[in-house]
């Protein structure tokens, strides 16, 4: 919960407008949906307490990308936003247990839409 709030706060400081958080459907969950200029941005938030087992971005596997693409497409259809440009960003949050502040890394356009109907 806290890492996603920290990610949203970070994105707001960059000028993003947060329009939805934790959007759940049968296709999966979209952590954050934001608008950057005129682009709808689907933001996947990945958190770790350390990077010993790899970077948080490593958890955004091809299968995860496929599921996020499906959930994003459903969101765009439901909201009547199919004509808008969209992209997928990843916010990596490394928040050690002994730290008050996380290290946040924002990967813009982290992956392209994958699967059928993208």
C-alpha positions as CSV (number, residue, x, y, z in Angstrom):
1,X,0.0,0.0,0.0
2,X,2.7,2.5,1.0
3,X,4.9,1.8,-2.1
4,X,1.9,2.5,-4.4
5,X,1.2,5.8,-2.6
6,X,4.9,6.7,-2.9
7,X,4.8,5.9,-6.6
8,X,1.7,8.0,-7.1
9,X,3.2,10.9,-5.2
10,X,6.4,10.6,-7.3
11,X,4.3,10.7,-10.6
12,X,2.3,13.7,-9.4
13,X,5.6,15.6,-8.8
14,X,6.4,14.9,-12.5
15,X,3.2,16.4,-13.6
16,X,1.1,13.3,-14.1
17,X,-2.6,13.4,-13.3
18,X,-3.6,10.3,-11.4
19,X,-7.1,9.2,-12.6
20,X,-7.4,5.7,-11.0
21,X,-5.6,3.4,-8.6
22,X,-6.1,-0.3,-8.1
23,X,-8.4,-0.9,-11.0
24,X,-9.5,-4.5,-10.8
25,X,-11.2,-6.6,-13.3
26,X,-11.4,-10.3,-14.3
27,X,-8.4,-9.6,-16.5
28,X,-6.2,-8.3,-13.7
29,X,-5.3,-5.2,-11.8
30,X,-3.9,-1.9,-13.0
31,X,-1.9,-0.3,-10.2
32,X,-2.1,3.3,-11.4
33,X,-3.8,4.9,-14.4
34,X,-2.5,8.4,-15.1
35,X,-2.5,11.0,-17.8
36,X,0.8,12.5,-19.0
37,X,0.1,15.4,-21.3
38,X,-2.5,13.7,-23.7
39,X,-1.3,10.1,-23.1
40,X,-3.1,7.6,-20.9
41,X,-0.4,5.9,-18.9
42,X,-0.8,2.5,-17.3
43,X,1.7,2.3,-14.5
44,X,2.8,-1.0,-12.9
45,X,4.4,-0.6,-9.5
46,X,6.9,-3.2,-8.4
47,X,8.4,-3.2,-5.0
48,X,11.4,-4.9,-3.3
49,X,13.1,-4.4,0.1
50,X,16.4,-5.0,-1.6
51,X,17.7,-6.0,-5.0
52,X,19.5,-9.2,-4.0
53,X,17.1,-11.3,-6.0
54,X,17.0,-8.9,-8.9
55,X,15.4,-5.6,-9.8
56,X,11.7,-5.0,-9.4
57,X,11.4,-4.5,-13.2
58,X,12.5,-8.1,-13.6
59,X,9.1,-9.1,-12.2
60,X,7.3,-7.6,-15.2
61,X,7.5,-10.8,-17.3
62,X,6.1,-11.3,-20.8
63,X,3.1,-13.0,-19.2
64,X,2.6,-10.1,-16.9
65,X,2.9,-7.7,-19.8
66,X,0.2,-9.7,-21.7
67,X,-2.2,-9.5,-18.8
68,X,-1.6,-5.8,-18.3
69,X,-2.2,-5.2,-22.0
70,X,-5.6,-7.0,-21.7
71,X,-6.6,-5.1,-18.6
72,X,-5.5,-1.8,-20.1
73,X,-7.5,-2.5,-23.3
74,X,-10.6,-3.3,-21.3
75,X,-10.1,-0.1,-19.3
76,X,-9.8,2.0,-22.5
77,X,-12.9,0.3,-24.1
78,X,-15.0,0.8,-21.0
79,X,-14.0,4.5,-20.7
80,X,-14.4,5.2,-24.4
81,X,-10.8,6.1,-24.7
82,X,-9.6,3.8,-27.5
83,X,-8.7,6.7,-29.7
84,X,-6.3,8.1,-27.1
85,X,-2.6,7.3,-27.2
86,X,-1.5,5.1,-24.3
87,X,1.7,3.5,-22.9
88,X,3.0,1.3,-20.2
89,X,5.4,2.6,-17.5
90,X,6.9,0.8,-14.6
91,X,7.8,2.4,-11.3
92,X,10.3,0.4,-9.4
93,X,10.3,1.0,-5.6
94,X,13.2,-0.3,-3.5
95,X,12.3,0.3,0.1
96,X,14.6,-1.2,2.7
97,X,13.0,-2.1,6.0
98,X,15.5,0.3,7.8
99,X,14.8,3.3,5.6
100,X,12.2,6.1,5.8
101,X,12.3,6.8,2.1
102,X,12.3,4.5,-0.9
103,X,14.5,4.6,-3.9
104,X,12.2,5.2,-6.9
105,X,13.0,4.5,-10.5
106,X,10.5,5.4,-13.3
107,X,10.8,3.5,-16.6
108,X,8.8,5.4,-19.2
109,X,7.4,3.3,-22.0
110,X,8.8,0.2,-20.3
111,X,7.2,-2.2,-22.7
112,X,4.9,-2.3,-25.8
113,X,1.4,-3.6,-25.7
114,X,1.5,-7.4,-26.3
115,X,-1.0,-10.0,-27.3
116,X,-4.2,-10.0,-29.3
117,X,-6.1,-6.7,-29.8
118,X,-3.3,-4.4,-28.7
